[in-house]
């Protein structure tokens, strides 16, 4: 399993609209091949900063199967206008399970 971590900065005043768009997009991720979970975190020190965490079976499930799908285009339609710059996306694999 890999975790997609997308750091997203949202335009001032668009936080509620962005969160509503992410909620509306949840079914897109839920039906995506290889996607096992999706969650959104909001910055405490900077409430315009968000981190979208999506669990995928493989990087290809995200980068090929989802990113090349109509559902990805719908995702961007729902939230892309809220972005203040391009998201920074990184994939992570488990290294240490502490407890």
N, C-alpha and C positions, 0 to 999 in steps of 0.2 A: 504494500500500500504506500502511496505517496500523498502528501498534503500540499495542496496549492495554497500559498499565502499571497494574497493580493492586497498591497497597501494602497488605499484609495483616499485621496483628499477631495472633499466635497466643497463646492462653492458655498460661500456664506449664505445662510438663509435657506438652503436647499436640503438640510439634514432630514427633515420629516418626509419630504418628497422622495429622497433617496431611499430611506428605510422602507417606505411604502412600496417602492419599485423592487427592492430586494425581496420583500414578502411576496409580492406578486410573481416574482421570478422563481420562487422555491420549487414549483412543479416542473419547471424546465430542467433544473438540476436533478430533481428526484427521478425523472424518467431518462436522464442521460446515461448512456452506456458507461458502466464502471464507476459511477458516482455513488458513494455510500453515505455521505452526509455533507451538509452545508450549514455554516453559521456565520454570523456577522458580529464583530466586536467594535465598540466605539471608544475612542480615546477619552481618557479622563482629563488629562491636562489640555488636550486640544480636541474639543468635541466635533471638529470638522474632519478629524482623522479616523479612518475606519480600517479594519483588517477583515477581509473575507477569507475564511478558511474552508476549503473544500477537500474532502477525502475522495481520492480516486484509486481504483485498483492499479492503474498504470499511468505514466506520464502521457502515453499515446491516447488513452481514453480522454484526457483533457485536451491536449494540444492538437490531436487529429480529429477524433470522433466528435467532440463537443465543439471545438473552435471552428470546424468546417460545417457545422450544422445550421439549419434555420433557427433552431432554438438559441444559439449563440447570438444571432442577429437580433432576435427578440429581446434577449437579455440586454444587449447594448441599447436597444430602443427604449427599454424601460428605465435604464439608469445612466446611460452614457452622457446625457445632457447635464447631469449633476456633477460630473467629474471636473475638478480643478487641476487639469494636467493628466497625463497618462498614468494609469495604475502601474505599480512596480510589482511584477509577478515572479515568484520564486517557488520551486518545488523542493520539498524536504522528504527524506526517508528517516525512519526511526534509527537512532543511534544508541540510546541508553534508555531503558525503562527503569526509572528510579523507584517509584512505588505507586 
